[in-house]
Amino acid sequence: MERNLETVSEQSTAHLLPLAKRKRSPKLGTYTLFLVLLLYFVAIAYPLFWMVMNSLKESSEIFSDSWALPTQWLFENYVTAWEQGISEYFLNSVIVTSLTCFLTVFLSALGAYGLTRFQFRGKNLILILILGGLMLSPQVSLIPLYKLIQSLGLFNTYWALIIPYVAYRLPFTILLIRAHFLTIPKEIEEAAYLDGCSSFGVFTRVFLPLSTPILLTSTLLTAYFSWNEFLFSIIFIDDNKLKTIPSGLMAFRDMLQTDWGVLLAGLTISALPIILLFLFMQKYFVRGLISGGIKG
């Protein structure tokens, strides 16, 4: 009897082994996806690698052999770029980006909270107008916006950049945060009201703590836009002391002679903060995009 049971168990396990091997064996789709992601990574990472390598060379070496490693690693290019004005441009970019992110995310969260938790006349019309804001291009409104900024006395100030940045980022950010707010159960909100919270208290003590991933995602997307924006920064700011990094780097180019190693060092410095910010926040970024796309 025991031998029969052992034979049956061996036959059953022998039957299951090929099935287990099939499940463990990688599928063709996995290899294909890995190959596509690898090619995508190379397409993005290699230009960055090229920029960093050439930022450590002299201009003559860049033109003679831009694909080779530096024969002499010129780290002083970064010191030269920092001393020639990148430090001021960097500080201006930090100020503009920080204020833009704070105002955009805070106002978008307030707007999303009102659109998801209050019923009022014209609510659907406001949503339609917000969706329409996604179709407005900054380039189309450049001339009237330029005249408006001059008439308000904001030309050549930080607010000449901050206010347009906030205005153009609000529609997308409101819709992104609103999609997440719709997933928060109303029972939590009702319990907060029973505990004596006001509407603003529910917003600050319940909705904001529960929405950290989507808020950080919105902050990262806004920071990416405002840090790299070029058109407004070269038109609304004339004072060299107020320029941000994208427009300030234009001063590194000379009509007669350009030190490309120093210029590429400045580009590397300008790209580094956003790359580091994304690396530190990528977990919250992915969670925020997933939570923001669950419900619309």
C-alpha positions, 0 to 999 in steps of 0.5 A, a space after each residue: 500500500 505504501 509503495 503504491 502511494 509513493 508511486 502515485 505521488 512520484 507520478 503526480 510530482 513528475 506531471 507537475 514538474 514540466 508545468 512548473 518549468 513552463 511557469 518559471 521560463 520567461 516568455 517572449 514578451 518579457 524579453 521584448 519588453 526588456 529590449 524596448 526598455 533597454 533601447 529607450 534607456 540608451 536613447 535617453 542616457 547616452 546624450 546625457 553621458 555625452 554631455 557630461 563627458 564633453 563638459 570635461 574637455 576643451 573646445 578643441 578636443 570636443 570638435 576633434 573627437 567628441 565621442 572619446 573620453 577626455 584626455 585631461 579631465 577638466 573639472 575646472 570647467 564647472 568652477 568656471 561656469 559657476 563663477 561666470 554666472 551659473 550661481 546667480 541663474 541657479 538661485 533665480 531658478 530655485 526661487 521661481 521654481 519653488 514659488 511656482 510649485 507651492 502656489 500651483 499645488 496649493 491652489 490646485 488642491 483647493 480647487 480640486 477639493 471644491 470640485 469634488 466635495 461641494 455641489 454648486 451651480 455651474 460646477 460642470 461649466 467650471 470643469 469644462 473651462 478647466 479642460 479648455 485650459 489644457 488646449 491653450 498654448 503659451 506661444 499663442 498668448 505670448 503677445 497679449 500676455 507680454 502687454 498685460 505683464 507690462 501694464 501691471 508693472 511685473 516686467 523684469 520681476 520674478 512674478 513675470 515668470 511665476 504668475 504665467 507658470 502657475 496659470 498654465 499649470 493649474 488646469 492639468 494639476 487640478 484634474 490630476 489631484 481631483 481624480 485622486 480626491 474622488 477616491 477618498 471615502 466620504 465616511 472619512 470626511 463625515 467622521 472629521 466633521 463629527 469631530 468638529 473639523 471645519 471644511 478647511 480643517 478637513 482639507 488640511 488634516 484629512 485630504 492633504 495627508 492622504 494625498 501625499 503621492 499625488 501632491 509630490 507628483 504634481 510638484 515634480 511635474 510643475 518643477 520640471 516645467 518651470 525649471 526648463 521653461 525657456 520662452 517666457 524667461 527670455 522675453 519677460 526678463 531683461 535684467 541679467 541678475 534675474 534670469 533663470 538657467 535656461 535663458 542665462 545659458 544664452 550668455 555663455 555663447 559668444 558670436 566670436 568664440 564659445 567655450 563649449 566645455 564650460 557651456 556643457 558644464 553649465 548645462 550639466 549643472 542645470 540638468 542635475 537638480 531635476 534628475 536628482 529630484 526625480 530619482 529621490 521621488 520616483 516611488 511617489 511619482 509612480 504611486 501618484 500617477 496610478 492613484 491620479 488615473 483611477 477615477 475621473 
